[in-house]
Amino acid sequence: MSKGKILVTPRSMSKNGHPFLKNLEEAGYEVLTPFPGKQPSKEELLSVLPECTGYLAGVEKVDADVINACDKLKVISRNGVGIDNVDRAVAEAKDITLCITPGANSRGVAELAITLMLSALRSIPQTSDSVKNGGWARTKGQEVYGRTLGVIGTGQIGRHVAKMAAGLDMKVLGYDLYPNTEFEQQMHDFSYASVEDVLKNSDVVTLHCPAGEKPLIDGDALKSMKKGVTLINTARAALVDQDALLEALESGQVSSYAVDAFESEPPELTPLLLHPRVILSSHIGGFTEESVDRATAAAIQNIIDELK
């Protein structure tokens, strides 16, 4: 007899399955994947989740209405670190445990941030599109040697980025509410600074922090940055004032913007996202074989442990 039902909605798992899902079945649970390869809507969640005791959640919004309808639900587990898509206060009020998998996808996100930086500095997407369309666009690029990378947020992802950038002979400035002094002492060409100094002195800025009530990169922040700065965002769309960034791209204050984080997926193709010097990727930061395996194993184990 089943111990209960577990809803699984991360798109990579709901579409293609994953060997680690057998761990749930072997533990006595029934695994449900009723929305293969898609992000479920509120109505779809309400049609299934109330009958579940566990929920391996994707990035879909889980609001108060959904949570209040789930009297059997005991645990929501994310195969990642972000849980701001879940109404935490309501979940905690209903004694539903929220679990994350810190560090599981940090290497994959960090590698994507570096990839986007290099792609932006060498205009790789634009050049590729030109050649495919019969053109021969040649944009003069920038080398990273000796340039300064500003890392906003030095958790596991930010520290990976800093190490990789240092390996490319970049100077790295970091900002964090809680600076890791041991990391700073171990690293060559890395130092902490105020967020104002990081923005002012960096040739490239990459974001690896949670979003606040208002954008961190607003009009004033953009004006304080070096002219021609490159901005990388693999964290949260809300970190950036979209209108101010579009204006900064048009004026040349920002040379390029590369983003892997959106308010909705797929995103509305706004003038900012359609700008020729904006590089888009489809939330693939943690979508590597290794990251998915690490995060899936940890998220599933969290469910099993909590439901014991």
Short mmCIF file of the C-alpha atoms (twelve columns), coordinates in Angstrom:
data_MODEL
# 
_entry.id   MODEL 
# 
loop_
_atom_site.group_PDB 
_atom_site.id 
_atom_site.type_symbol 
_atom_site.label_atom_id 
_atom_site.label_alt_id 
_atom_site.label_comp_id 
_atom_site.label_asym_id 
_atom_site.label_seq_id 
_atom_site.Cartn_x 
_atom_site.Cartn_y 
_atom_site.Cartn_z 
_atom_site.pdbx_PDB_model_num 
ATOM 1   C CA . MET A 1   0.000  0.000  0.000   1 
ATOM 2   C CA . SER A 2   1.280  3.454  -0.955  1 
ATOM 3   C CA . LYS A 3   2.468  5.734  1.842   1 
ATOM 4   C CA . GLY A 4   1.231  8.696  -0.167  1 
ATOM 5   C CA . LYS A 5   1.528  10.550 -3.447  1 
ATOM 6   C CA . ILE A 6   4.435  12.758 -4.497  1 
ATOM 7   C CA . LEU A 7   3.890  15.363 -7.222  1 
ATOM 8   C CA . VAL A 8   6.955  15.988 -9.407  1 
ATOM 9   C CA . THR A 9   6.888  19.120 -11.598 1 
ATOM 10  C CA . PRO A 10  10.480 20.159 -12.547 1 
ATOM 11  C CA . ARG A 11  10.262 20.000 -16.325 1 
ATOM 12  C CA . SER A 12  13.388 17.935 -16.911 1 
ATOM 13  C CA . MET A 13  12.086 15.214 -14.593 1 
ATOM 14  C CA . SER A 14  8.399  15.341 -15.504 1 
ATOM 15  C CA . LYS A 15  9.203  14.965 -19.209 1 
ATOM 16  C CA . ASN A 16  12.109 12.531 -19.225 1 
ATOM 17  C CA . GLY A 17  11.937 10.979 -15.770 1 
ATOM 18  C CA . HIS A 18  15.043 10.388 -13.690 1 
ATOM 19  C CA . PRO A 19  16.572 7.216  -12.225 1 
ATOM 20  C CA . PHE A 20  16.547 8.718  -8.725  1 
ATOM 21  C CA . LEU A 21  12.723 8.913  -8.767  1 
ATOM 22  C CA . LYS A 22  12.844 5.175  -8.100  1 
ATOM 23  C CA . ASN A 23  14.094 6.051  -4.629  1 
ATOM 24  C CA . LEU A 24  10.666 7.496  -3.875  1 
ATOM 25  C CA . GLU A 25  8.905  4.426  -5.226  1 
ATOM 26  C CA . GLU A 26  11.193 2.099  -3.290  1 
ATOM 27  C CA . ALA A 27  10.406 4.122  -0.165  1 
ATOM 28  C CA . GLY A 28  6.715  3.340  -0.726  1 
ATOM 29  C CA . TYR A 29  5.427  6.465  -2.449  1 
ATOM 30  C CA . GLU A 30  3.452  6.903  -5.662  1 
ATOM 31  C CA . VAL A 31  5.158  9.348  -8.042  1 
ATOM 32  C CA . LEU A 32  2.902  11.628 -10.106 1 
ATOM 33  C CA . THR A 33  4.089  13.474 -13.236 1 
ATOM 34  C CA . PRO A 34  0.809  14.682 -14.791 1 
ATOM 35  C CA . PHE A 35  2.323  17.733 -16.532 1 
ATOM 36  C CA . PRO A 36  5.216  16.305 -18.565 1 
ATOM 37  C CA . GLY A 37  7.674  18.927 -19.756 1 
ATOM 38  C CA . LYS A 38  5.563  21.954 -18.835 1 
ATOM 39  C CA . GLN A 39  5.226  24.395 -15.983 1 
ATOM 40  C CA . PRO A 40  1.833  23.727 -14.380 1 
ATOM 41  C CA . SER A 41  -0.689 26.496 -13.953 1 
ATOM 42  C CA . LYS A 42  -2.413 27.321 -10.683 1 
ATOM 43  C CA . GLU A 43  -5.508 25.457 -11.819 1 
ATOM 44  C CA . GLU A 44  -3.477 22.385 -12.730 1 
ATOM 45  C CA . LEU A 45  -1.753 22.380 -9.353  1 
ATOM 46  C CA . LEU A 46  -5.120 22.654 -7.607  1 
ATOM 47  C CA . SER A 47  -6.337 19.607 -9.554  1 
ATOM 48  C CA . VAL A 48  -3.568 17.343 -8.227  1 
ATOM 49  C CA . LEU A 49  -1.584 18.723 -5.296  1 
ATOM 50  C CA . PRO A 50  -4.314 18.526 -2.610  1 
ATOM 51  C CA . GLU A 51  -4.130 14.713 -2.755  1 
ATOM 52  C CA . CYS A 52  -0.350 14.657 -2.262  1 
ATOM 53  C CA . THR A 53  1.762  14.330 0.870   1 
ATOM 54  C CA . GLY A 54  4.959  15.482 -0.837  1 
ATOM 55  C CA . TYR A 55  5.822  17.897 -3.638  1 
ATOM 56  C CA . LEU A 56  9.054  18.027 -5.637  1 
ATOM 57  C CA . ALA A 57  8.484  21.496 -7.053  1 
ATOM 58  C CA . GLY A 58  9.773  23.336 -10.078 1 
ATOM 59  C CA . VAL A 59  9.789  27.099 -10.573 1 
ATOM 60  C CA . GLU A 60  6.008  27.438 -10.901 1 
ATOM 61  C CA . LYS A 61  4.262  29.867 -8.554  1 
ATOM 62  C CA . VAL A 62  2.742  28.180 -5.505  1 
ATOM 63  C CA . ASP A 63  0.520  30.804 -3.910  1 
ATOM 64  C CA . ALA A 64  -1.621 30.889 -0.783  1 
ATOM 65  C CA . ASP A 65  -4.701 29.518 -2.547  1 
ATOM 66  C CA . VAL A 66  -2.813 26.434 -3.685  1 
ATOM 67  C CA . ILE A 67  -1.174 25.801 -0.319  1 
ATOM 68  C CA . ASN A 68  -4.391 26.341 1.656   1 
ATOM 69  C CA . ALA A 69  -6.077 23.679 -0.492  1 
ATOM 70  C CA . CYS A 70  -3.462 21.088 0.487   1 
ATOM 71  C CA . ASP A 71  -4.377 19.588 3.849   1 
ATOM 72  C CA . LYS A 72  -2.353 16.399 3.246   1 
ATOM 73  C CA . LEU A 73  0.839  18.129 2.115   1 
ATOM 74  C CA . LYS A 74  3.770  17.783 4.517   1 
ATOM 75  C CA . VAL A 75  6.833  18.816 2.516   1 
ATOM 76  C CA . ILE A 76  7.733  20.958 -0.506  1 
ATOM 77  C CA . SER A 77  11.210 20.187 -1.821  1 
ATOM 78  C CA . ARG A 78  13.024 22.197 -4.483  1 
ATOM 79  C CA . ASN A 79  15.817 20.820 -6.640  1 
ATOM 80  C CA . GLY A 80  17.632 24.127 -6.312  1 
ATOM 81  C CA . VAL A 81  18.150 26.986 -3.865  1 
ATOM 82  C CA . GLY A 82  15.341 29.335 -4.915  1 
ATOM 83  C CA . ILE A 83  12.065 28.994 -3.046  1 
ATOM 84  C CA . ASP A 84  10.686 32.498 -3.531  1 
ATOM 85  C CA . ASN A 85  8.050  31.061 -5.903  1 
ATOM 86  C CA . VAL A 86  6.372  29.518 -2.823  1 
ATOM 87  C CA . ASP A 87  4.299  31.503 -0.307  1 
ATOM 88  C CA . ARG A 88  6.539  30.626 2.622   1 
ATOM 89  C CA . ALA A 89  4.456  32.249 5.334   1 
ATOM 90  C CA . VAL A 90  1.337  30.271 4.435   1 
ATOM 91  C CA . ALA A 91  3.316  27.043 4.057   1 
ATOM 92  C CA . GLU A 92  4.902  27.486 7.465   1 
ATOM 93  C CA . ALA A 93  1.518  28.334 9.006   1 
ATOM 94  C CA . LYS A 94  0.213  24.992 7.720   1 
ATOM 95  C CA . ASP A 95  3.305  23.232 9.116   1 
ATOM 96  C CA . ILE A 96  4.600  22.322 5.652   1 
ATOM 97  C CA . THR A 97  8.366  21.870 5.592   1 
ATOM 98  C CA . LEU A 98  10.257 23.714 2.833   1 
ATOM 99  C CA . CYS A 99  13.486 22.103 1.623   1 
ATOM 100 C CA . ILE A 100 16.168 23.267 -0.801  1 
ATOM 101 C CA . THR A 101 19.373 21.762 -2.184  1 
ATOM 102 C CA . PRO A 102 22.066 24.378 -1.577  1 
ATOM 103 C CA . GLY A 103 25.162 24.019 -3.704  1 
ATOM 104 C CA . ALA A 104 23.814 21.288 -5.971  1 
ATOM 105 C CA . ASN A 105 23.722 23.435 -9.101  1 
ATOM 106 C CA . SER A 106 26.315 26.033 -8.142  1 
ATOM 107 C CA . ARG A 107 29.009 24.787 -10.526 1 
ATOM 108 C CA . GLY A 108 26.643 24.690 -13.500 1 
ATOM 109 C CA . VAL A 109 25.324 28.218 -12.875 1 
ATOM 110 C CA . ALA A 110 28.838 29.560 -12.391 1 
ATOM 111 C CA . GLU A 111 30.067 28.016 -15.627 1 
ATOM 112 C CA . LEU A 112 27.102 29.524 -17.480 1 
ATOM 113 C CA . ALA A 113 27.852 32.977 -16.030 1 
ATOM 114 C CA . ILE A 114 31.428 32.755 -17.335 1 
ATOM 115 C CA . THR A 115 30.178 31.432 -20.691 1 
ATOM 116 C CA . LEU A 116 27.743 34.336 -21.030 1 
ATOM 117 C CA . MET A 117 30.467 36.816 -20.116 1 
ATOM 118 C CA . LEU A 118 32.803 35.511 -22.814 1 
ATOM 119 C CA . SER A 119 29.973 35.293 -25.348 1 
ATOM 120 C CA . ALA A 120 29.015 38.902 -24.658 1 
ATOM 121 C CA . LEU A 121 32.563 40.237 -24.823 1 
ATOM 122 C CA . ARG A 122 33.124 38.519 -28.178 1 
ATOM 123 C CA . SER A 123 29.579 39.039 -29.576 1 
ATOM 124 C CA . ILE A 124 29.317 35.314 -30.305 1 
ATOM 125 C CA . PRO A 125 25.494 35.058 -30.706 1 
ATOM 126 C CA . GLN A 126 25.335 38.104 -32.997 1 
ATOM 127 C CA . THR A 127 28.253 36.904 -35.117 1 
ATOM 128 C CA . SER A 128 26.771 33.426 -35.433 1 
ATOM 129 C CA . ASP A 129 23.407 34.827 -36.525 1 
ATOM 130 C CA . SER A 130 25.117 37.039 -39.119 1 
ATOM 131 C CA . VAL A 131 27.055 34.186 -40.714 1 
ATOM 132 C CA . LYS A 132 24.000 31.896 -40.734 1 
ATOM 133 C CA . ASN A 133 22.073 34.620 -42.557 1 
ATOM 134 C CA . GLY A 134 24.748 35.005 -45.237 1 
ATOM 135 C CA . GLY A 135 26.504 37.946 -43.650 1 
ATOM 136 C CA . TRP A 136 30.021 38.394 -42.321 1 
ATOM 137 C CA . ALA A 137 29.631 40.687 -39.291 1 
ATOM 138 C CA . ARG A 138 32.907 41.170 -37.429 1 
ATOM 139 C CA . THR A 139 32.633 42.971 -34.111 1 
ATOM 140 C CA . LYS A 140 35.838 43.903 -32.331 1 
ATOM 141 C CA . GLY A 141 35.778 42.035 -29.027 1 
ATOM 142 C CA . GLN A 142 37.419 42.446 -25.658 1 
ATOM 143 C CA . GLU A 143 39.863 40.139 -23.908 1 
ATOM 144 C CA . VAL A 144 39.342 39.452 -20.217 1 
ATOM 145 C CA . TYR A 145 43.013 39.580 -19.220 1 
ATOM 146 C CA . GLY A 146 43.514 42.266 -16.585 1 
ATOM 147 C CA . ARG A 147 39.880 43.344 -16.603 1 
ATOM 148 C CA . THR A 148 37.833 43.528 -13.417 1 
ATOM 149 C CA . LEU A 149 34.856 41.300 -12.725 1 
ATOM 150 C CA . GLY A 150 32.379 42.420 -10.079 1 
ATOM 151 C CA . VAL A 151 30.605 39.551 -8.324  1 
ATOM 152 C CA . ILE A 152 27.477 40.586 -6.415  1 
ATOM 153 C CA . GLY A 153 26.805 37.751 -3.995  1 
ATOM 154 C CA . THR A 154 29.601 35.398 -2.978  1 
ATOM 155 C CA . GLY A 155 27.750 32.294 -1.949  1 
ATOM 156 C CA . GLN A 156 28.782 29.005 -3.533  1 
ATOM 157 C CA . ILE A 157 27.919 30.189 -7.057  1 
ATOM 158 C CA . GLY A 158 29.663 33.539 -6.686  1 
ATOM 159 C CA . ARG A 159 32.793 31.925 -5.261  1 
ATOM 160 C CA . HIS A 160 32.942 29.460 -8.154  1 
ATOM 161 C CA . VAL A 161 32.654 32.396 -10.573 1 
ATOM 162 C CA . ALA A 162 35.416 34.281 -8.774  1 
ATOM 163 C CA . LYS A 163 37.775 31.292 -8.964  1 
ATOM 164 C CA . MET A 164 37.121 30.790 -12.678 1 
ATOM 165 C CA . ALA A 165 37.592 34.486 -13.419 1 
ATOM 166 C CA . ALA A 166 40.852 34.547 -11.482 1 
ATOM 167 C CA . GLY A 167 41.964 31.583 -13.579 1 
ATOM 168 C CA . LEU A 168 41.366 33.759 -16.639 1 
ATOM 169 C CA . ASP A 169 43.696 36.399 -15.150 1 
ATOM 170 C CA . MET A 170 40.894 38.756 -14.196 1 
ATOM 171 C CA . LYS A 171 40.818 40.880 -11.084 1 
ATOM 172 C CA . VAL A 172 37.728 40.157 -9.012  1 
ATOM 173 C CA . LEU A 173 35.810 42.457 -6.692  1 
ATOM 174 C CA . GLY A 174 33.148 40.858 -4.521  1 
ATOM 175 C CA . TYR A 175 30.225 42.171 -2.535  1 
ATOM 176 C CA . ASP A 176 28.202 40.225 0.006   1 
ATOM 177 C CA . LEU A 177 26.173 41.116 3.073   1 
ATOM 178 C CA . TYR A 178 28.258 38.520 4.904   1 
ATOM 179 C CA . PRO A 179 31.777 38.551 3.420   1 
ATOM 180 C CA . ASN A 180 33.681 35.262 3.503   1 
ATOM 181 C CA . THR A 181 37.002 36.467 4.875   1 
ATOM 182 C CA . GLU A 182 38.575 33.009 4.674   1 
ATOM 183 C CA . PHE A 183 37.808 32.870 0.945   1 
ATOM 184 C CA . GLU A 184 39.225 36.372 0.469   1 
ATOM 185 C CA . GLN A 185 42.467 35.367 2.171   1 
ATOM 186 C CA . GLN A 186 42.819 32.227 0.045   1 
ATOM 187 C CA . MET A 187 42.151 33.918 -3.284  1 
ATOM 188 C CA . HIS A 188 44.635 35.741 -5.480  1 
ATOM 189 C CA . ASP A 189 43.378 38.949 -7.116  1 
ATOM 190 C CA . PHE A 190 40.111 38.901 -5.146  1 
ATOM 191 C CA . SER A 191 38.933 41.426 -2.587  1 
ATOM 192 C CA . TYR A 192 35.676 42.542 -1.032  1 
ATOM 193 C CA . ALA A 193 34.352 46.052 -1.537  1 
ATOM 194 C CA . SER A 194 31.147 47.996 -1.034  1 
ATOM 195 C CA . VAL A 195 28.445 47.415 -3.624  1 
ATOM 196 C CA . GLU A 196 29.005 50.993 -4.814  1 
ATOM 197 C CA . ASP A 197 32.721 50.367 -5.399  1 
ATOM 198 C CA . VAL A 198 32.071 47.036 -7.115  1 
ATOM 199 C CA . LEU A 199 29.682 48.678 -9.567  1 
ATOM 200 C CA . LYS A 200 31.949 51.684 -10.110 1 
ATOM 201 C CA . ASN A 201 35.161 49.759 -10.783 1 
ATOM 202 C CA . SER A 202 34.081 46.642 -12.692 1 
ATOM 203 C CA . ASP A 203 34.257 46.035 -16.441 1 
ATOM 204 C CA . VAL A 204 31.812 43.148 -16.087 1 
ATOM 205 C CA . VAL A 205 29.240 42.714 -13.306 1 
ATOM 206 C CA . THR A 206 27.611 39.362 -12.574 1 
ATOM 207 C CA . LEU A 207 24.671 38.899 -10.199 1 
ATOM 208 C CA . HIS A 208 24.440 35.968 -7.775  1 
ATOM 209 C CA . CYS A 209 22.199 37.223 -4.981  1 
ATOM 210 C CA . PRO A 210 18.513 37.142 -3.989  1 
ATOM 211 C CA . ALA A 211 16.152 39.856 -5.169  1 
ATOM 212 C CA . GLY A 212 14.930 42.500 -2.749  1 
ATOM 213 C CA . GLU A 213 11.849 44.670 -2.673  1 
ATOM 214 C CA . LYS A 214 13.291 46.921 -5.372  1 
ATOM 215 C CA . PRO A 215 15.846 46.316 -8.145  1 
ATOM 216 C CA . LEU A 216 19.490 46.347 -7.110  1 
ATOM 217 C CA . ILE A 217 20.515 47.481 -10.599 1 
ATOM 218 C CA . ASP A 218 18.352 50.543 -11.080 1 
ATOM 219 C CA . GLY A 219 18.919 53.727 -13.047 1 
ATOM 220 C CA . ASP A 220 21.273 55.245 -10.505 1 
ATOM 221 C CA . ALA A 221 23.312 52.048 -10.223 1 
ATOM 222 C CA . LEU A 222 23.646 51.843 -13.991 1 
ATOM 223 C CA . LYS A 223 24.834 55.448 -14.216 1 
ATOM 224 C CA . SER A 224 27.499 54.759 -11.580 1 
ATOM 225 C CA . MET A 225 29.009 51.908 -13.582 1 
ATOM 226 C CA . LYS A 226 31.809 52.135 -16.129 1 
ATOM 227 C CA . LYS A 227 30.638 53.205 -19.572 1 
ATOM 228 C CA . GLY A 228 30.393 50.107 -21.761 1 
ATOM 229 C CA . VAL A 229 30.004 47.694 -18.834 1 
ATOM 230 C CA . THR A 230 28.745 44.157 -19.456 1 
ATOM 231 C CA . LEU A 231 26.023 42.868 -17.126 1 
ATOM 232 C CA . ILE A 232 25.356 39.171 -16.470 1 
ATOM 233 C CA . ASN A 233 22.244 37.962 -14.629 1 
ATOM 234 C CA . THR A 234 21.832 34.267 -13.855 1 
ATOM 235 C CA . ALA A 235 20.053 34.995 -10.559 1 
ATOM 236 C CA . ARG A 236 16.699 36.816 -10.601 1 
ATOM 237 C CA . ALA A 237 15.000 39.052 -13.168 1 
ATOM 238 C CA . ALA A 238 13.774 41.350 -10.377 1 
ATOM 239 C CA . LEU A 239 17.347 42.366 -9.582  1 
ATOM 240 C CA . VAL A 240 17.351 44.610 -12.660 1 
ATOM 241 C CA . ASP A 241 15.162 47.596 -13.558 1 
ATOM 242 C CA . GLN A 242 14.176 46.573 -17.075 1 
ATOM 243 C CA . ASP A 243 13.291 50.049 -18.366 1 
ATOM 244 C CA . ALA A 244 16.442 51.639 -16.961 1 
ATOM 245 C CA . LEU A 245 18.576 48.882 -18.471 1 
ATOM 246 C CA . LEU A 246 17.029 49.338 -21.913 1 
ATOM 247 C CA . GLU A 247 17.822 53.050 -21.738 1 
ATOM 248 C CA . ALA A 248 21.396 52.251 -20.682 1 
ATOM 249 C CA . LEU A 249 21.825 49.849 -23.608 1 
ATOM 250 C CA . GLU A 250 20.514 52.433 -26.047 1 
ATOM 251 C CA . SER A 251 22.887 55.097 -24.721 1 
ATOM 252 C CA . GLY A 252 25.904 52.778 -24.712 1 
ATOM 253 C CA . GLN A 253 26.335 52.990 -20.936 1 
ATOM 254 C CA . VAL A 254 25.852 49.201 -20.948 1 
ATOM 255 C CA . SER A 255 27.475 47.379 -23.857 1 
ATOM 256 C CA . SER A 256 25.616 44.094 -23.415 1 
ATOM 257 C CA . TYR A 257 23.304 42.202 -21.094 1 
ATOM 258 C CA . ALA A 258 23.178 38.419 -20.788 1 
ATOM 259 C CA . VAL A 259 20.329 36.903 -18.802 1 
ATOM 260 C CA . ASP A 260 19.186 33.430 -17.772 1 
ATOM 261 C CA . ALA A 261 16.469 34.542 -15.317 1 
ATOM 262 C CA . PHE A 262 12.987 35.771 -16.218 1 
ATOM 263 C CA . GLU A 263 9.774  36.755 -14.456 1 
ATOM 264 C CA . SER A 264 7.844  34.149 -16.459 1 
ATOM 265 C CA . GLU A 265 8.957  31.217 -18.588 1 
ATOM 266 C CA . PRO A 266 9.015  31.541 -21.510 1 
ATOM 267 C CA . PRO A 267 9.285  35.321 -21.100 1 
ATOM 268 C CA . GLU A 268 7.327  38.033 -22.830 1 
ATOM 269 C CA . LEU A 269 9.634  39.322 -25.553 1 
ATOM 270 C CA . THR A 270 9.886  42.933 -24.457 1 
ATOM 271 C CA . PRO A 271 11.952 45.607 -26.246 1 
ATOM 272 C CA . LEU A 272 14.733 44.915 -23.735 1 
ATOM 273 C CA . LEU A 273 14.873 41.189 -24.443 1 
ATOM 274 C CA . LEU A 274 14.715 41.801 -28.192 1 
ATOM 275 C CA . HIS A 275 17.575 44.302 -28.081 1 
ATOM 276 C CA . PRO A 276 20.430 43.233 -30.400 1 
ATOM 277 C CA . ARG A 277 23.000 43.376 -27.588 1 
ATOM 278 C CA . VAL A 278 20.995 41.207 -25.206 1 
ATOM 279 C CA . ILE A 279 21.834 37.508 -24.942 1 
ATOM 280 C CA . LEU A 280 19.086 35.189 -23.707 1 
ATOM 281 C CA . SER A 281 19.316 31.649 -22.367 1 
ATOM 282 C CA . SER A 282 16.352 29.576 -21.255 1 
ATOM 283 C CA . HIS A 283 17.038 29.150 -17.520 1 
ATOM 284 C CA . ILE A 284 19.767 26.597 -18.173 1 
ATOM 285 C CA . GLY A 285 22.178 27.607 -15.411 1 
ATOM 286 C CA . GLY A 286 21.628 24.463 -13.361 1 
ATOM 287 C CA . PHE A 287 20.517 22.367 -16.324 1 
ATOM 288 C CA . THR A 288 23.568 20.166 -16.687 1 
ATOM 289 C CA . GLU A 289 23.761 16.405 -16.251 1 
ATOM 290 C CA . GLU A 290 25.831 16.794 -13.115 1 
ATOM 291 C CA . SER A 291 23.783 19.582 -11.529 1 
ATOM 292 C CA . VAL A 292 20.470 17.853 -12.217 1 
ATOM 293 C CA . ASP A 293 21.735 14.602 -10.706 1 
ATOM 294 C CA . ARG A 294 23.054 16.294 -7.567  1 
ATOM 295 C CA . ALA A 295 19.953 18.418 -7.050  1 
ATOM 296 C CA . THR A 296 17.517 15.596 -7.819  1 
ATOM 297 C CA . ALA A 297 19.191 13.181 -5.420  1 
ATOM 298 C CA . ALA A 298 19.218 15.769 -2.637  1 
ATOM 299 C CA . ALA A 299 15.637 16.970 -3.235  1 
ATOM 300 C CA . ILE A 300 14.289 13.419 -3.223  1 
ATOM 301 C CA . GLN A 301 16.226 12.509 -0.094  1 
ATOM 302 C CA . ASN A 302 14.811 15.607 1.605   1 
ATOM 303 C CA . ILE A 303 11.280 14.365 0.913   1 
ATOM 304 C CA . ILE A 304 12.036 10.869 2.183   1 
ATOM 305 C CA . ASP A 305 13.699 12.201 5.329   1 
ATOM 306 C CA . GLU A 306 10.894 14.655 6.123   1 
ATOM 307 C CA . LEU A 307 8.108  12.135 5.590   1 
ATOM 308 C CA . LYS A 308 9.745  9.600  7.901   1 
# 
